[in-house]
């Protein structure tokens, strides 16, 4: 398998899953800062010009959540996806919650603080995004009370996706007042096969 990645991006979710599975893969760095994601060679792999991308034989798969679910299913014996249908449905529920209710406000914050040109940044949008994140993060804070993992008694790909997203939230300074989520994130990144944190990944590309 090949993983097209760039250190600080949602590639982290896929790398984390691969490392937890202990499977061999070839890592191919696509430097977003150098515009390599717009190169003809990469656009043949993913016409959307985005990362991560997993190539497994003849199959090319994009979108980090789709990739981690595929890997969890392919290596089902490793236990990163629940066997029970109801638990599996609950894990997918929280995966979707993470990528819609939590990640989207974080994208809005990123766009209006650094990604958009200054003349297109809207300060009011920042406040709204922070409020939207806080409302939904508090739902998850309550859910995680007394829990070690998002569902069941072992880590799943839902936990890797959520922990990465919470690390992003910490960098965006919107994780304050959510002690269980912050502690959970730290616990997940303390796992022996956890990847670099986002801040460390940014530092690695500046070296």
TORPA-4810 file (N, C-alpha, C, O; in nm, 3 decimals):
<nodes>
NODE_1_0.084_-0.119_0.000_0.000_0.000_0.000_0.087_0.125_0.000_0.199_0.125_0.053_X
NODE_2_0.034_0.230_-0.060_0.102_0.359_-0.062_0.012_0.463_0.003_-0.108_0.467_-0.022_X
NODE_3_0.072_0.546_0.087_-0.001_0.657_0.148_0.060_0.787_0.101_0.175_0.818_0.133_X
NODE_4_-0.018_0.863_0.025_0.023_0.999_-0.013_-0.019_1.090_0.101_-0.136_1.096_0.138_X
NODE_5_0.078_1.162_0.158_0.050_1.237_0.280_0.129_1.367_0.283_0.223_1.388_0.207_X
NODE_6_0.087_1.454_0.373_0.164_1.574_0.410_0.146_1.587_0.560_0.034_1.589_0.611_X
NODE_7_0.258_1.596_0.631_0.262_1.572_0.776_0.147_1.629_0.859_0.086_1.553_0.934_X
NODE_8_0.114_1.760_0.850_0.016_1.813_0.946_-0.131_1.790_0.910_-0.219_1.821_0.990_X
NODE_9_-0.158_1.736_0.792_-0.295_1.728_0.744_-0.369_1.607_0.802_-0.317_1.535_0.887_X
NODE_10_-0.492_1.587_0.753_-0.570_1.472_0.797_-0.508_1.340_0.755_-0.561_1.233_0.786_X
NODE_11_-0.396_1.346_0.684_-0.315_1.226_0.660_-0.281_1.158_0.791_-0.265_1.036_0.797_X
NODE_12_-0.269_1.239_0.897_-0.235_1.184_1.030_-0.331_1.074_1.069_-0.289_0.973_1.127_X
NODE_13_-0.459_1.090_1.038_-0.559_0.989_1.074_-0.528_0.854_1.009_-0.539_0.749_1.072_X
NODE_14_-0.488_0.859_0.883_-0.459_0.736_0.811_-0.328_0.675_0.859_-0.320_0.554_0.881_X
NODE_15_-0.226_0.757_0.874_-0.099_0.708_0.926_-0.120_0.642_1.062_-0.064_0.536_1.090_X
NODE_16_-0.199_0.706_1.148_-0.226_0.650_1.281_-0.287_0.511_1.268_-0.244_0.417_1.335_X
NODE_17_-0.386_0.498_1.181_-0.453_0.369_1.163_-0.355_0.264_1.112_-0.353_0.152_1.162_X
NODE_18_-0.275_0.300_1.014_-0.177_0.205_0.961_-0.076_0.163_1.067_-0.039_0.046_1.076_X
NODE_19_-0.032_0.259_1.147_0.065_0.227_1.253_0.003_0.138_1.360_0.068_0.047_1.410_X
NODE_20_-0.122_0.163_1.395_-0.190_0.079_1.494_-0.210_-0.063_1.439_-0.202_-0.160_1.514_X
NODE_21_-0.237_-0.073_1.310_-0.255_-0.204_1.248_-0.123_-0.279_1.234_-0.120_-0.402_1.231_X
NODE_22_-0.013_-0.204_1.227_0.117_-0.267_1.212_0.141_-0.323_1.073_0.216_-0.419_1.057_X
NODE_23_0.078_-0.263_0.972_0.096_-0.312_0.835_0.201_-0.226_0.763_0.218_-0.108_0.793_X
NODE_24_0.268_-0.287_0.668_0.370_-0.215_0.592_0.303_-0.124_0.489_0.202_-0.160_0.428_X
NODE_25_0.359_-0.006_0.470_0.311_0.084_0.367_0.425_0.176_0.325_0.520_0.199_0.399_X
NODE_26_0.412_0.227_0.203_0.509_0.322_0.151_0.452_0.462_0.168_0.344_0.492_0.117_X
NODE_27_0.524_0.548_0.237_0.480_0.686_0.258_0.537_0.774_0.149_0.658_0.776_0.126_X
NODE_28_0.450_0.848_0.081_0.491_0.940_-0.025_0.447_1.080_0.015_0.328_1.109_0.023_X
NODE_29_0.544_1.167_0.040_0.513_1.303_0.080_0.476_1.388_-0.041_0.547_1.391_-0.142_X
NODE_30_0.363_1.456_-0.029_0.320_1.553_-0.130_0.323_1.689_-0.062_0.238_1.719_0.023_X
NODE_31_0.419_1.770_-0.097_0.441_1.898_-0.028_0.338_2.002_-0.073_0.347_2.057_-0.182_X
NODE_32_0.240_2.027_0.014_0.137_2.125_-0.019_0.195_2.265_-0.030_0.150_2.345_-0.113_X
NODE_33_0.295_2.296_0.052_0.354_2.430_0.050_0.424_2.458_-0.082_0.432_2.573_-0.126_X
NODE_34_0.475_2.353_-0.144_0.543_2.368_-0.273_0.447_2.350_-0.390_0.487_2.357_-0.506_X
NODE_35_0.319_2.327_-0.360_0.219_2.313_-0.464_0.220_2.180_-0.537_0.166_2.168_-0.647_X
NODE_36_0.283_2.079_-0.475_0.295_1.950_-0.543_0.160_1.882_-0.563_0.147_1.794_-0.649_X
NODE_37_0.059_1.921_-0.485_-0.074_1.862_-0.500_-0.144_1.908_-0.628_-0.247_1.853_-0.667_X
NODE_38_-0.087_2.012_-0.693_-0.143_2.059_-0.820_-0.066_2.006_-0.941_-0.097_2.041_-1.055_X
NODE_39_0.034_1.923_-0.916_0.115_1.871_-1.026_0.033_1.772_-1.108_-0.054_1.704_-1.053_X
NODE_40_0.058_1.762_-1.238_-0.015_1.666_-1.322_-0.003_1.523_-1.269_-0.099_1.445_-1.276_X
NODE_41_0.115_1.489_-1.218_0.135_1.352_-1.169_0.042_1.321_-1.052_-0.020_1.215_-1.047_X
NODE_42_0.032_1.415_-0.956_-0.055_1.388_-0.841_-0.203_1.397_-0.879_-0.284_1.321_-0.827_X
NODE_43_-0.238_1.488_-0.969_-0.378_1.501_-1.009_-0.430_1.376_-1.081_-0.550_1.354_-1.087_X
NODE_44_-0.338_1.296_-1.134_-0.379_1.167_-1.190_-0.421_1.071_-1.079_-0.505_0.984_-1.099_X
NODE_45_-0.359_1.089_-0.961_-0.393_1.005_-0.846_-0.522_1.054_-0.781_-0.611_0.974_-0.752_X
NODE_46_-0.531_1.184_-0.760_-0.652_1.243_-0.702_-0.683_1.375_-0.774_-0.619_1.476_-0.747_X
NODE_47_-0.779_1.373_-0.866_-0.813_1.495_-0.941_-0.856_1.611_-0.853_-0.851_1.726_-0.896_X
NODE_48_-0.897_1.583_-0.730_-0.935_1.690_-0.637_-0.813_1.762_-0.581_-0.826_1.870_-0.524_X
NODE_49_-0.695_1.703_-0.597_-0.572_1.766_-0.550_-0.562_1.775_-0.399_-0.504_1.869_-0.346_X
NODE_50_-0.619_1.675_-0.328_-0.620_1.679_-0.182_-0.561_1.552_-0.124_-0.552_1.449_-0.190_X
NODE_51_-0.521_1.563_0.002_-0.464_1.452_0.077_-0.554_1.419_0.196_-0.631_1.503_0.243_X
NODE_52_-0.543_1.296_0.243_-0.457_1.185_0.202_-0.518_1.106_0.087_-0.635_1.120_0.052_X
NODE_53_-0.432_1.021_0.030_-0.476_0.923_-0.071_-0.410_0.790_-0.035_-0.290_0.784_-0.007_X
NODE_54_-0.488_0.684_-0.038_-0.435_0.549_-0.018_-0.446_0.473_-0.149_-0.552_0.471_-0.213_X
NODE_55_-0.337_0.411_-0.189_-0.338_0.324_-0.306_-0.312_0.182_-0.257_-0.208_0.154_-0.197_X
NODE_56_-0.407_0.094_-0.284_-0.395_-0.046_-0.243_-0.418_-0.131_-0.367_-0.532_-0.157_-0.406_X
NODE_57_-0.309_-0.174_-0.428_-0.322_-0.247_-0.553_-0.376_-0.157_-0.662_-0.318_-0.052_-0.692_X
NODE_58_-0.489_-0.197_-0.721_-0.551_-0.119_-0.827_-0.646_-0.013_-0.772_-0.695_0.072_-0.847_X
NODE_59_-0.672_-0.018_-0.643_-0.770_0.074_-0.585_-0.704_0.202_-0.536_-0.601_0.199_-0.469_X
NODE_60_-0.765_0.315_-0.572_-0.724_0.445_-0.520_-0.839_0.498_-0.435_-0.952_0.507_-0.482_X
NODE_61_-0.810_0.533_-0.311_-0.914_0.577_-0.219_-0.875_0.711_-0.156_-0.764_0.727_-0.105_X
NODE_62_-0.967_0.806_-0.161_-0.946_0.936_-0.099_-1.044_0.953_0.017_-1.128_0.867_0.041_X
NODE_63_-1.031_1.063_0.087_-1.112_1.099_0.204_-1.068_1.016_0.326_-1.082_0.894_0.328_X
NODE_64_-1.015_1.085_0.425_-0.951_1.017_0.539_-1.045_0.921_0.612_-1.002_0.814_0.654_X
NODE_65_-1.171_0.959_0.628_-1.263_0.871_0.701_-1.292_0.745_0.620_-1.297_0.635_0.675_X
NODE_66_-1.312_0.761_0.489_-1.333_0.644_0.404_-1.213_0.551_0.411_-1.228_0.429_0.413_X
NODE_67_-1.093_0.609_0.414_-0.971_0.528_0.415_-0.960_0.451_0.546_-0.931_0.331_0.544_X
NODE_68_-0.981_0.517_0.660_-0.964_0.446_0.787_-1.070_0.338_0.803_-1.043_0.233_0.861_X
NODE_69_-1.191_0.362_0.753_-1.295_0.259_0.759_-1.256_0.140_0.671_-1.275_0.025_0.710_X
NODE_70_-1.203_0.168_0.554_-1.158_0.060_0.465_-1.050_-0.025_0.533_-1.056_-0.148_0.532_X
NODE_71_-0.952_0.043_0.592_-0.844_-0.031_0.657_-0.894_-0.113_0.775_-0.851_-0.227_0.795_X
NODE_72_-0.985_-0.055_0.853_-1.040_-0.128_0.967_-1.117_-0.252_0.921_-1.112_-0.357_0.985_X
NODE_73_-1.188_-0.239_0.809_-1.262_-0.354_0.754_-1.166_-0.457_0.694_-1.184_-0.577_0.713_X
NODE_74_-1.066_-0.410_0.625_-0.971_-0.503_0.560_-0.897_-0.586_0.664_-0.873_-0.705_0.644_X
NODE_75_-0.862_-0.522_0.776_-0.791_-0.592_0.884_-0.883_-0.605_1.005_-0.846_-0.569_1.117_X
NODE_76_-1.001_-0.656_0.981_-1.103_-0.664_1.086_-1.055_-0.741_1.208_-1.096_-0.712_1.321_X
NODE_77_-0.966_-0.838_1.187_-0.916_-0.918_1.299_-0.835_-0.835_1.398_-0.809_-0.881_1.509_X
NODE_78_-0.793_-0.714_1.358_-0.715_-0.628_1.448_-0.803_-0.553_1.547_-0.752_-0.493_1.641_X
NODE_79_-0.935_-0.554_1.526_-1.027_-0.499_1.625_-1.046_-0.349_1.623_-1.090_-0.292_1.723_X
NODE_80_-1.014_-0.283_1.512_-1.030_-0.137_1.507_-1.167_-0.093_1.459_-1.192_0.027_1.442_X
NODE_81_-1.256_-0.189_1.436_-1.396_-0.160_1.404_-1.480_-0.262_1.479_-1.448_-0.381_1.478_X
NODE_82_-1.588_-0.219_1.545_-1.668_-0.314_1.623_-1.730_-0.423_1.536_-1.770_-0.398_1.422_X
NODE_83_-1.737_-0.543_1.591_-1.802_-0.655_1.522_-1.954_-0.642_1.535_-2.027_-0.667_1.439_X
NODE_84_-1.999_-0.604_1.652_-2.142_-0.588_1.676_-2.199_-0.476_1.588_-2.143_-0.367_1.582_X
NODE_85_-2.310_-0.503_1.521_-2.367_-0.408_1.426_-2.408_-0.277_1.493_-2.389_-0.169_1.437_X
NODE_86_-2.465_-0.286_1.613_-2.510_-0.164_1.681_-2.391_-0.080_1.726_-2.393_0.042_1.712_X
NODE_87_-2.288_-0.145_1.779_-2.169_-0.069_1.819_-2.099_-0.008_1.698_-2.048_0.103_1.703_X
NODE_88_-2.099_-0.084_1.587_-2.037_-0.031_1.465_-2.114_0.092_1.417_-2.054_0.191_1.374_X
NODE_89_-2.246_0.084_1.424_-2.328_0.199_1.383_-2.302_0.320_1.472_-2.297_0.433_1.424_X
NODE_90_-2.285_0.296_1.603_-2.256_0.406_1.694_-2.118_0.467_1.665_-2.101_0.589_1.674_X
NODE_91_-2.021_0.382_1.631_-1.889_0.436_1.597_-1.898_0.525_1.473_-1.840_0.633_1.469_X
NODE_92_-1.971_0.477_1.372_-1.987_0.556_1.250_-2.063_0.685_1.280_-2.032_0.790_1.224_X
NODE_93_-2.161_0.677_1.369_-2.233_0.798_1.410_-2.137_0.904_1.462_-2.144_1.020_1.422_X
NODE_94_-2.046_0.863_1.552_-1.954_0.961_1.611_-1.846_1.003_1.513_-1.794_1.115_1.522_X
NODE_95_-1.811_0.917_1.418_-1.721_0.958_1.311_-1.783_1.072_1.231_-1.717_1.172_1.203_X
NODE_96_-1.909_1.056_1.194_-1.978_1.160_1.117_-1.998_1.285_1.201_-1.985_1.397_1.150_X
NODE_97_-2.028_1.268_1.327_-2.042_1.382_1.418_-1.910_1.461_1.423_-1.911_1.584_1.418_X
NODE_98_-1.799_1.389_1.433_-1.667_1.453_1.439_-1.640_1.535_1.314_-1.595_1.650_1.323_X
NODE_99_-1.667_1.477_1.198_-1.629_1.542_1.073_-1.728_1.649_1.028_-1.694_1.733_0.944_X
NODE_100_-1.848_1.648_1.082_-1.945_1.752_1.045_-1.958_1.857_1.154_-1.938_1.976_1.128_X
NODE_101_-1.990_1.815_1.275_-2.020_1.910_1.381_-1.895_1.973_1.444_-1.901_2.085_1.493_X
NODE_102_-1.784_1.901_1.443_-1.661_1.954_1.504_-1.563_2.006_1.399_-1.508_2.115_1.414_X
NODE_103_-1.542_1.929_1.295_-1.439_1.966_1.199_-1.478_2.088_1.115_-1.394_2.172_1.085_X
NODE_104_-1.605_2.097_1.079_-1.644_2.209_0.993_-1.624_2.346_1.059_-1.574_2.438_0.993_X
NODE_105_-1.662_2.364_1.187_-1.628_2.492_1.250_-1.478_2.518_1.255_-1.435_2.632_1.244_X
NODE_106_-1.398_2.412_1.271_-1.253_2.430_1.273_-1.201_2.476_1.137_-1.109_2.558_1.130_X
NODE_107_-1.259_2.423_1.031_-1.222_2.470_0.897_-1.258_2.616_0.879_-1.180_2.693_0.822_X
NODE_108_-1.374_2.655_0.928_-1.415_2.795_0.915_-1.319_2.887_0.990_-1.284_2.995_0.942_X
NODE_109_-1.276_2.843_1.107_-1.180_2.921_1.184_-1.048_2.932_1.107_-0.990_3.040_1.097_X
NODE_110_-1.002_2.820_1.053_-0.875_2.821_0.978_-0.884_2.912_0.856_-0.791_2.987_0.826_X
NODE_111_-0.995_2.904_0.785_-1.010_2.986_0.664_-1.007_3.135_0.695_-0.947_3.214_0.622_X
NODE_112_-1.074_3.173_0.804_-1.088_3.315_0.833_-0.978_3.370_0.923_-0.982_3.487_0.964_X
NODE_113_-0.878_3.285_0.953_-0.761_3.334_1.026_-0.634_3.326_0.942_-0.543_3.407_0.960_X
NODE_114_-0.625_3.228_0.849_-0.499_3.212_0.776_-0.514_3.171_0.631_-0.431_3.209_0.548_X
NODE_115_-0.615_3.095_0.596_-0.622_3.039_0.461_-0.673_3.139_0.358_-0.618_3.147_0.247_X
NODE_116_-0.776_3.214_0.393_-0.828_3.313_0.298_-0.737_3.435_0.293_-0.669_3.465_0.391_X
NODE_117_-0.734_3.506_0.178_-0.665_3.636_0.176_-0.727_3.729_0.281_-0.846_3.718_0.312_X
NODE_118_-0.648_3.818_0.334_-0.695_3.903_0.444_-0.823_3.978_0.411_-0.908_3.998_0.498_X
NODE_119_-0.838_4.020_0.286_-0.957_4.098_0.250_-1.084_4.014_0.242_-1.194_4.069_0.227_X
NODE_120_-1.070_3.881_0.253_-1.187_3.794_0.251_-1.218_3.732_0.387_-1.316_3.658_0.400_X
NODE_121_-1.137_3.763_0.487_-1.159_3.707_0.621_-1.268_3.785_0.693_-1.270_3.908_0.690_X
NODE_122_-1.357_3.711_0.759_-1.471_3.773_0.827_-1.462_3.749_0.977_-1.483_3.636_1.021_X
NODE_123_-1.430_3.849_1.056_-1.420_3.831_1.201_-1.548_3.775_1.263_-1.542_3.695_1.356_X
NODE_124_-1.662_3.816_1.211_-1.788_3.766_1.265_-1.805_3.616_1.245_-1.866_3.548_1.327_X
NODE_125_-1.750_3.565_1.135_-1.757_3.422_1.109_-1.676_3.343_1.211_-1.711_3.231_1.245_X
NODE_126_-1.568_3.402_1.259_-1.487_3.336_1.362_-1.567_3.314_1.489_-1.566_3.205_1.546_X
NODE_127_-1.637_3.418_1.532_-1.717_3.406_1.655_-1.826_3.301_1.639_-1.849_3.222_1.731_X
NODE_128_-1.891_3.299_1.525_-1.997_3.201_1.501_-1.941_3.059_1.499_-2.001_2.967_1.555_X
NODE_129_-1.827_3.042_1.437_-1.766_2.909_1.429_-1.726_2.860_1.568_-1.744_2.742_1.600_X
NODE_130_-1.672_2.949_1.649_-1.634_2.909_1.785_-1.757_2.868_1.866_-1.753_2.771_1.941_X
NODE_131_-1.865_2.942_1.850_-1.990_2.908_1.920_-2.043_2.773_1.872_-2.088_2.691_1.953_X
NODE_132_-2.039_2.751_1.741_-2.088_2.624_1.686_-2.005_2.507_1.738_-2.059_2.403_1.774_X
NODE_133_-1.873_2.526_1.741_-1.787_2.418_1.791_-1.818_2.390_1.938_-1.832_2.274_1.977_X
NODE_134_-1.827_2.495_2.018_-1.849_2.478_2.162_-1.977_2.401_2.191_-1.980_2.313_2.277_X
NODE_135_-2.083_2.435_2.119_-2.212_2.370_2.144_-2.204_2.220_2.120_-2.253_2.141_2.200_X
NODE_136_-2.141_2.181_2.009_-2.133_2.039_1.976_-2.025_1.967_2.056_-2.040_1.849_2.088_X
NODE_137_-1.917_2.036_2.089_-1.813_1.973_2.172_-1.866_1.941_2.310_-1.825_1.842_2.371_X
NODE_138_-1.955_2.023_2.360_-2.015_1.994_2.492_-2.102_1.869_2.488_-2.112_1.798_2.588_X
NODE_139_-2.165_1.841_2.375_-2.239_1.716_2.359_-2.144_1.598_2.372_-2.174_1.499_2.440_X
NODE_140_-2.029_1.608_2.308_-1.931_1.500_2.313_-1.864_1.491_2.449_-1.833_1.382_2.496_X
NODE_141_-1.843_1.605_2.513_-1.787_1.605_2.648_-1.875_1.523_2.742_-1.824_1.445_2.823_X
NODE_142_-2.007_1.540_2.730_-2.100_1.463_2.814_-2.096_1.315_2.777_-2.100_1.229_2.865_X
NODE_143_-2.089_1.286_2.649_-2.084_1.146_2.604_-1.961_1.075_2.657_-1.968_0.957_2.693_X
NODE_144_-1.847_1.145_2.662_-1.722_1.081_2.702_-1.704_1.071_2.852_-1.608_1.009_2.899_X
NODE_145_-1.795_1.129_2.928_-1.786_1.120_3.075_-1.792_0.973_3.117_-1.888_0.903_3.086_X
NODE_146_-1.689_0.928_3.187_-1.684_0.789_3.232_-1.643_0.690_3.125_-1.643_0.569_3.150_X
NODE_147_-1.608_0.738_3.007_-1.566_0.650_2.898_-1.417_0.668_2.868_-1.362_0.777_2.881_X
NODE_148_-1.355_0.558_2.828_-1.216_0.565_2.783_-1.209_0.578_2.631_-1.119_0.643_2.578_X
NODE_149_-1.307_0.516_2.562_-1.310_0.519_2.417_-1.448_0.564_2.370_-1.544_0.563_2.447_X
NODE_150_-1.456_0.602_2.246_-1.581_0.660_2.198_-1.695_0.560_2.196_-1.811_0.596_2.218_X
NODE_151_-1.663_0.432_2.168_-1.760_0.323_2.183_-1.685_0.201_2.238_-1.567_0.182_2.208_X
NODE_152_-1.754_0.121_2.315_-1.695_-0.004_2.362_-1.578_0.013_2.455_-1.560_0.118_2.517_X
NODE_153_-1.498_-0.093_2.464_-1.388_-0.097_2.561_-1.250_-0.100_2.498_-1.150_-0.120_2.567_X
NODE_154_-1.244_-0.081_2.366_-1.115_-0.078_2.298_-1.114_0.036_2.196_-1.219_0.085_2.155_X
NODE_155_-0.994_0.075_2.156_-0.981_0.184_2.059_-1.029_0.138_1.922_-1.007_0.024_1.881_X
NODE_156_-1.093_0.230_1.851_-1.135_0.206_1.713_-1.086_0.323_1.628_-1.029_0.419_1.679_X
NODE_157_-1.108_0.312_1.497_-1.069_0.422_1.409_-1.146_0.550_1.442_-1.100_0.660_1.413_X
NODE_158_-1.262_0.534_1.504_-1.336_0.653_1.548_-1.257_0.735_1.649_-1.266_0.857_1.650_X
NODE_159_-1.179_0.667_1.732_-1.098_0.737_1.832_-0.981_0.810_1.767_-0.946_0.920_1.810_X
NODE_160_-0.921_0.751_1.664_-0.807_0.817_1.599_-0.852_0.944_1.527_-0.785_1.046_1.531_X
NODE_161_-0.967_0.935_1.461_-1.020_1.052_1.390_-1.057_1.162_1.490_-1.028_1.279_1.467_X
NODE_162_-1.121_1.123_1.599_-1.162_1.222_1.699_-1.041_1.285_1.767_-1.037_1.407_1.786_X
NODE_163_-0.943_1.204_1.805_-0.827_1.258_1.876_-0.753_1.360_1.788_-0.711_1.464_1.838_X
NODE_164_-0.737_1.329_1.660_-0.674_1.425_1.569_-0.754_1.555_1.563_-0.696_1.664_1.566_X
NODE_165_-0.885_1.544_1.555_-0.970_1.663_1.545_-0.963_1.746_1.673_-0.966_1.869_1.667_X
NODE_166_-0.954_1.681_1.786_-0.941_1.754_1.913_-0.804_1.821_1.925_-0.792_1.928_1.983_X
NODE_167_-0.701_1.757_1.869_-0.569_1.819_1.867_-0.575_1.947_1.783_-0.515_2.048_1.819_X
NODE_168_-0.646_1.942_1.673_-0.667_2.059_1.588_-0.742_2.167_1.667_-0.708_2.285_1.659_X
NODE_169_-0.843_2.125_1.742_-0.920_2.220_1.823_-0.832_2.287_1.928_-0.848_2.406_1.957_X
NODE_170_-0.741_2.210_1.985_-0.650_2.268_2.085_-0.564_2.376_2.023_-0.543_2.482_2.083_X
NODE_171_-0.514_2.350_1.902_-0.433_2.450_1.833_-0.515_2.575_1.799_-0.461_2.686_1.794_X
NODE_172_-0.644_2.555_1.777_-0.733_2.668_1.745_-0.784_2.738_1.871_-0.863_2.833_1.863_X
NODE_173_-0.739_2.692_1.988_-0.777_2.752_2.117_-0.927_2.748_2.143_-0.985_2.844_2.193_X
NODE_174_-0.990_2.634_2.108_-1.133_2.620_2.136_-1.162_2.497_2.222_-1.276_2.454_2.233_X
NODE_175_-1.058_2.442_2.283_-1.078_2.322_2.365_-1.086_2.354_2.515_-1.106_2.264_2.597_X
NODE_176_-1.071_2.481_2.548_-1.079_2.519_2.689_-1.218_2.488_2.745_-1.318_2.500_2.675_X
NODE_177_-1.222_2.448_2.873_-1.350_2.418_2.936_-1.406_2.282_2.901_-1.522_2.253_2.930_X
NODE_178_-1.325_2.198_2.839_-1.367_2.063_2.800_-1.265_1.963_2.854_-1.192_1.901_2.777_X
NODE_179_-1.259_1.948_2.987_-1.151_1.870_3.048_-1.150_1.724_3.008_-1.043_1.665_2.992_X
NODE_180_-1.267_1.662_2.992_-1.267_1.520_2.957_-1.214_1.500_2.816_-1.137_1.408_2.791_X
NODE_181_-1.256_1.585_2.723_-1.208_1.572_2.586_-1.059_1.597_2.577_-0.988_1.528_2.503_X
NODE_182_-1.010_1.694_2.652_-0.867_1.722_2.648_-0.787_1.606_2.706_-0.684_1.567_2.652_X
NODE_183_-0.835_1.550_2.818_-0.766_1.437_2.879_-0.770_1.314_2.787_-0.672_1.242_2.773_X
NODE_184_-0.885_1.293_2.725_-0.901_1.180_2.632_-0.803_1.193_2.515_-0.740_1.095_2.476_X
NODE_185_-0.791_1.314_2.460_-0.699_1.337_2.350_-0.556_1.303_2.392_-0.483_1.237_2.318_X
NODE_186_-0.516_1.348_2.510_-0.381_1.321_2.559_-0.359_1.171_2.578_-0.252_1.119_2.548_X
NODE_187_-0.461_1.103_2.628_-0.452_0.958_2.647_-0.434_0.886_2.514_-0.356_0.791_2.504_X
NODE_188_-0.506_0.931_2.412_-0.495_0.867_2.282_-0.355_0.889_2.223_-0.297_0.796_2.166_X
NODE_189_-0.303_1.010_2.235_-0.171_1.037_2.178_-0.058_0.975_2.261_0.057_0.975_2.217_X
NODE_190_-0.090_0.924_2.378_0.011_0.854_2.458_0.023_0.707_2.417_0.110_0.636_2.467_X
NODE_191_-0.062_0.662_2.326_-0.054_0.524_2.279_0.079_0.500_2.209_0.131_0.590_2.142_X
NODE_192_0.136_0.380_2.223_0.270_0.354_2.169_0.284_0.377_2.018_0.391_0.414_1.971_X
NODE_193_0.176_0.355_1.943_0.184_0.368_1.798_0.117_0.495_1.746_0.089_0.507_1.627_X
NODE_194_0.093_0.589_1.835_0.032_0.716_1.792_0.129_0.794_1.704_0.251_0.781_1.719_X
NODE_195_0.078_0.874_1.612_0.163_0.954_1.524_0.207_1.083_1.591_0.178_1.107_1.708_X
NODE_196_0.275_1.167_1.515_0.310_1.300_1.563_0.183_1.382_1.584_0.083_1.364_1.515_X
NODE_197_0.190_1.473_1.682_0.085_1.572_1.697_0.093_1.672_1.583_0.195_1.681_1.516_X
NODE_198_-0.014_1.748_1.561_-0.016_1.843_1.451_0.095_1.947_1.465_0.162_1.981_1.368_X
NODE_199_0.115_1.996_1.586_0.219_2.098_1.610_0.356_2.042_1.576_0.438_2.111_1.515_X
NODE_200_0.382_1.918_1.616_0.510_1.853_1.585_0.525_1.834_1.434_0.634_1.849_1.380_X
NODE_201_0.415_1.799_1.368_0.419_1.778_1.224_0.452_1.909_1.151_0.530_1.908_1.055_X
NODE_202_0.394_2.020_1.195_0.426_2.149_1.136_0.576_2.179_1.157_0.643_2.228_1.066_X
NODE_203_0.625_2.150_1.277_0.767_2.176_1.305_0.856_2.091_1.215_0.963_2.136_1.174_X
NODE_204_0.813_1.971_1.185_0.895_1.880_1.104_0.913_1.931_0.961_1.017_1.907_0.900_X
NODE_205_0.812_2.001_0.908_0.824_2.049_0.770_0.900_2.180_0.761_0.934_2.225_0.651_X
NODE_206_0.926_2.241_0.875_1.002_2.367_0.875_1.150_2.343_0.891_1.231_2.434_0.873_X
NODE_207_1.187_2.218_0.925_1.328_2.189_0.949_1.408_2.194_0.819_1.529_2.172_0.820_X
</nodes>
